[in-house]
Amino acid sequence: MPESLKVEDVSLDLRRWPGAGTPILLLHEALGAATTWRNFPEHLAARTGRPVIAWSRQGFGQSDPLPAPPGIDYLHLAAARVPLLLDALGLERAHLHGHSDGAAIALITAAIAPERVARLVLEAPHVTVETQTAAAIRAVVATLHALLPKLARHHRDPDRVFAHWADIWLDPKFASWSIEDLLPRIAAPLLLIQGRDDPYFSLGQLDRIIRAAPQARRLELAGCGHAPYRDRTETVLAVAGEFLQTQEKP
């Protein structure tokens, strides 16, 4: 059932699925929300036996709007709010399962607040900007008229959600964005999942992460695009389920 959770002065749209043990926090993509995960959270909770929590970041879904357009530091600012969300939920730590922008936010969170993160499952993670990313985004901009009705199913203000994403990623100032310097700080185990047909990011993103965080496990999926949890649902559930059921350190 939908919930509204107050984190400091911001009301966030939230969904929960019951279970036991360390919860799994789902961090959505750049155009995502709590509802864009579809039935994946329910299946993930059933597979792992753990509680699963999905929420819409500020400016997404039915959460409160952003007071101003986000800047090029928007991923760092979003990561800084994850510990505040955990506090509001009464949680000491959680497993973070992030997709795309959500995966980048999970990485930053694990670097700046390592004590709050148990394990990381990252789908289509990115730590730098690639030439192919801008090309893929421009292709989506060209089909905006068809995309907006789909976004309207999940967002209070779909036009603003889309504009914020496209404007930042196509801004020349964002071309130098990188979080590679943060990666060596991450102590948590990582599972990296990438579709070989992802139009936005290359497999080189996984190479960069593993060079800095050699504890990471890597899974490349054939016949899979930017959203493994949608394109290869059963595989992601099986692999993530096994990874998140591993015995935790006390």
ABEGO torsion letter per residue (X at the ends): XBBBBBBEABBBBBBBBBEBEBBBBBBBBAABBAAAAEAAAAAAAAAAGBBBBBBBBBGBEABBBBABBBBAAAAAAAAAAAAAAAAAAGBABBBBBBBEAAAAAAAAAAAABAAABABBBBBGBBABBBAAAAAAAAAAAAAAAAAAAAAAAABABAAAAAAAAAAAAABAAAAABBAAAAAAABABBBBBBBBAABAABBAAAAAAAAAABAABBBBBBBGBBABAAAABAAAAAAAAAAAAABBBBX
